Amino acid sequence: MQSAEIELKFPINDLARLQSRLPGLGFHLDTPRTFEQNTLYDTPARTLRQSRQILRLRRYGELWTLTHKRKPASASDSAEDRYKVRIETETHLDDGPALGAILEQLGYAPVFRYEKFRTEWSQATSTIAGPLFTDEIHLTEVSNASGHLVLDETPIGNYAELEGPPAWIDDTLAKLGVDPATCLTDSYGKLFLAWKERTGSPAEHLTFDQIVAPEVLSPALR
């Protein structure tokens, strides 16, 4: 399945307080807190990274997913500056390790791993503001659309991610009292590199075995 992904992140200072407010704002819990493991693949020359693409193998609970992301061929400057906009092609898998082995046989290698605990919420929204794209994908007003809010507990801090129509993202930020100036479009890879620069950490991956964060570890992972 291919779709346009429009999202913003923002850091969370009080995860429990934020989560307690969501039902009152009309959010529905889709997936309770679940451990997630991600591996990014690339060529030895890092050709995907250079072209701002990613190839990701993810295990979320017992669900395996392969995802490719790229920038749209043409996006308006305001959309690209304000939101993170990507074209996402994704499929579920029966056997993630087998697919990983296939990728390696084809010349790709695992280059970065990151982990988190993710909780997924959604909210019905009636409109999608657009178009953001001028050629391959046009976003127009639709009914019965959904906005998604995920809460990510990572080894370097907690973040929320809003994904949906731009107008819905802005409205949700306002209802949550989030300053738009604190929002981010960086990937977890970029956030990890910035954290490494600040802290001088020798960690090579954003994982709980390399970065100990006891406050987010479940008993099974302690």
C-alpha positions as CSV (number, residue, x, y, z in Angstrom):
1,M,0.0,0.0,0.0
2,Q,1.3,3.5,-0.9
3,S,0.2,6.6,0.8
4,A,1.2,10.2,1.7
5,E,2.5,10.5,5.2
6,I,2.2,14.0,6.8
7,E,3.4,14.3,10.3
8,L,5.0,16.3,13.1
9,K,6.8,15.2,16.3
10,F,7.0,17.0,19.6
11,P,8.8,16.1,22.9
12,I,6.7,15.0,25.9
13,N,7.6,16.1,29.4
14,D,4.7,14.4,31.2
15,L,3.6,11.3,29.3
16,A,1.0,10.2,31.8
17,R,-0.7,13.6,31.9
18,L,-0.8,13.8,28.1
19,Q,-2.3,10.4,27.7
20,S,-4.9,11.0,30.4
21,R,-6.3,13.9,28.3
22,L,-6.7,12.0,25.0
23,P,-10.1,10.3,25.7
24,G,-11.6,13.6,26.6
25,L,-10.5,15.0,23.2
26,G,-12.2,12.2,21.3
27,F,-9.2,9.9,20.8
28,H,-9.6,6.2,20.7
29,L,-6.9,3.8,21.9
30,D,-5.9,1.6,19.0
31,T,-2.9,-0.3,20.3
32,P,-1.8,-0.4,24.0
33,R,1.9,0.2,24.8
34,T,3.9,-2.3,22.7
35,F,7.6,-2.9,22.2
36,E,8.9,-2.0,18.7
37,Q,12.2,-2.8,17.0
38,N,13.3,-1.2,13.8
39,T,16.2,-1.9,11.4
40,L,17.2,0.4,8.6
41,Y,18.9,-1.1,5.5
42,D,21.1,0.5,2.9
43,T,23.8,-0.2,0.4
44,P,27.5,0.0,1.4
45,A,27.7,3.4,-0.4
46,R,24.6,4.6,1.6
47,T,22.7,5.4,-1.6
48,L,19.3,5.4,0.1
49,R,20.4,7.9,2.7
50,Q,22.0,10.1,0.1
51,S,18.7,10.2,-1.8
52,R,16.7,10.7,1.4
53,Q,15.0,7.4,1.2
54,I,14.7,4.7,3.9
55,L,14.1,1.0,3.8
56,R,12.9,-0.3,7.1
57,L,12.1,-3.7,8.6
58,R,10.0,-3.3,11.7
59,R,8.7,-5.7,14.4
60,Y,5.8,-4.2,16.4
61,G,4.7,-6.8,18.9
62,E,4.3,-9.8,16.7
63,L,3.7,-7.9,13.5
64,W,6.4,-7.6,10.9
65,T,6.3,-4.7,8.4
66,L,8.6,-3.7,5.5
67,T,8.4,0.1,4.7
68,H,10.0,2.3,2.0
69,K,9.8,6.0,2.4
70,R,10.8,8.8,0.0
71,K,10.2,12.5,-0.6
72,P,7.4,13.3,-3.0
73,A,8.5,14.3,-6.5
74,S,7.0,17.7,-5.9
75,A,5.6,19.3,-2.7
76,S,4.8,22.9,-1.9
77,D,7.5,24.8,0.0
78,S,5.1,25.6,2.9
79,A,4.1,22.0,3.3
80,E,7.7,20.7,3.3
81,D,8.8,23.4,5.7
82,R,6.0,23.0,8.2
83,Y,5.4,19.3,8.1
84,K,7.4,16.1,7.4
85,V,5.9,14.9,4.1
86,R,6.9,11.5,2.7
87,I,5.5,8.9,0.3
88,E,5.3,5.6,2.1
89,T,5.0,2.1,0.6
90,E,4.4,-0.6,3.1
91,T,3.5,-4.3,3.4
92,H,3.1,-6.8,6.3
93,L,5.2,-9.9,6.4
94,D,5.0,-13.4,7.8
95,D,8.7,-13.8,8.3
96,G,10.8,-10.7,9.1
97,P,14.1,-12.4,9.6
98,A,13.8,-14.2,6.2
99,L,13.1,-10.9,4.5
100,G,16.1,-9.4,6.2
101,A,18.3,-12.3,4.9
102,I,16.9,-11.7,1.4
103,L,17.8,-8.0,1.6
104,E,21.3,-8.8,2.6
105,Q,21.7,-11.3,-0.3
106,L,20.6,-8.5,-2.6
107,G,23.4,-6.2,-1.4
108,Y,21.6,-4.3,1.4
109,A,23.0,-4.3,5.0
110,P,21.5,-3.4,8.4
111,V,23.0,0.1,9.1
112,F,20.9,1.4,12.1
113,R,18.7,0.0,14.7
114,Y,16.3,1.8,17.0
115,E,13.8,0.7,19.6
116,K,10.8,2.2,21.5
117,F,7.6,1.5,23.3
118,R,4.7,2.8,21.2
119,T,1.1,3.5,22.1
120,E,-1.3,4.3,19.2
121,W,-4.3,6.5,19.4
122,S,-6.7,7.8,16.6
123,Q,-9.4,10.4,16.2
124,A,-12.0,10.8,13.4
125,T,-11.5,13.9,11.3
126,S,-13.7,14.9,8.4
127,T,-11.4,16.9,6.2
128,I,-8.0,16.8,4.6
129,A,-6.6,20.2,3.6
130,G,-4.9,20.1,0.2
131,P,-3.5,19.7,-2.2
132,L,0.0,19.5,-0.8
133,F,1.4,17.8,-3.9
134,T,1.3,19.2,-7.4
135,D,1.8,16.0,-9.4
136,E,1.7,12.4,-8.3
137,I,-0.5,12.6,-5.2
138,H,-3.3,15.1,-4.5
139,L,-4.9,15.4,-1.1
140,T,-8.5,16.5,-1.3
141,E,-11.4,16.8,1.1
142,V,-12.7,13.4,2.1
143,S,-15.0,12.0,4.7
144,N,-14.4,9.5,7.5
145,A,-10.6,10.2,7.5
146,S,-8.6,9.7,10.7
147,G,-5.8,11.5,12.5
148,H,-3.3,9.4,14.4
149,L,-1.3,10.2,17.5
150,V,1.4,7.9,18.7
151,L,3.3,8.1,22.0
152,D,6.9,6.8,21.7
153,E,9.1,6.0,24.7
154,T,12.6,5.9,23.4
155,P,16.0,5.5,25.2
156,I,16.6,9.3,24.7
157,G,13.2,10.6,25.7
158,N,9.5,10.5,25.0
159,Y,7.9,11.9,21.9
160,A,4.5,12.2,20.4
161,E,3.9,12.0,16.7
162,L,0.8,13.4,14.9
163,E,0.0,12.0,11.5
164,G,-2.9,13.2,9.4
165,P,-4.4,16.2,7.6
166,P,-2.4,19.4,8.1
167,A,-5.4,21.3,9.5
168,W,-6.1,18.5,12.0
169,I,-2.5,18.5,13.1
170,D,-2.6,22.2,13.8
171,D,-5.9,21.9,15.6
172,T,-4.7,19.1,17.8
173,L,-1.6,20.9,18.8
174,A,-3.7,23.8,19.9
175,K,-6.1,21.6,21.9
176,L,-3.1,20.0,23.6
177,G,-1.5,23.3,24.3
178,V,1.7,22.4,22.4
179,D,3.8,25.3,21.1
180,P,4.3,24.7,17.4
181,A,7.9,26.0,17.8
182,T,8.7,22.9,19.8
183,C,7.6,20.6,16.9
184,L,10.1,18.5,14.9
185,T,10.3,16.9,11.5
186,D,13.5,15.0,12.3
187,S,13.6,11.2,12.1
188,Y,14.7,9.2,15.1
189,G,18.0,8.7,13.4
190,K,18.7,12.4,13.3
191,L,17.5,12.9,16.9
192,F,19.9,10.1,17.9
193,L,22.8,11.8,16.2
194,A,22.0,15.1,17.8
195,W,21.8,13.4,21.2
196,K,25.1,11.7,20.6
197,E,26.7,15.0,19.8
198,R,25.3,16.6,23.0
199,T,26.2,13.7,25.3
200,G,29.3,12.2,23.8
201,S,27.8,8.8,24.0
202,P,29.6,5.9,22.2
203,A,26.3,4.2,21.4
204,E,25.9,3.2,17.8
205,H,22.2,2.4,17.8
206,L,19.2,3.8,19.5
207,T,18.5,0.7,21.5
208,F,17.8,-0.1,25.2
209,D,20.9,-2.3,25.4
210,Q,23.2,0.5,24.4
211,I,21.4,3.4,26.1
212,V,20.0,2.4,29.5
213,A,16.8,4.2,30.4
214,P,15.3,2.2,33.4
215,E,12.2,4.4,33.6
216,V,10.8,3.1,30.3
217,L,12.0,-0.5,30.5
218,S,9.3,-3.1,31.0
219,P,10.0,-5.8,33.7
220,A,10.7,-8.4,30.9
221,L,13.5,-6.2,29.5
222,R,15.2,-5.2,32.7
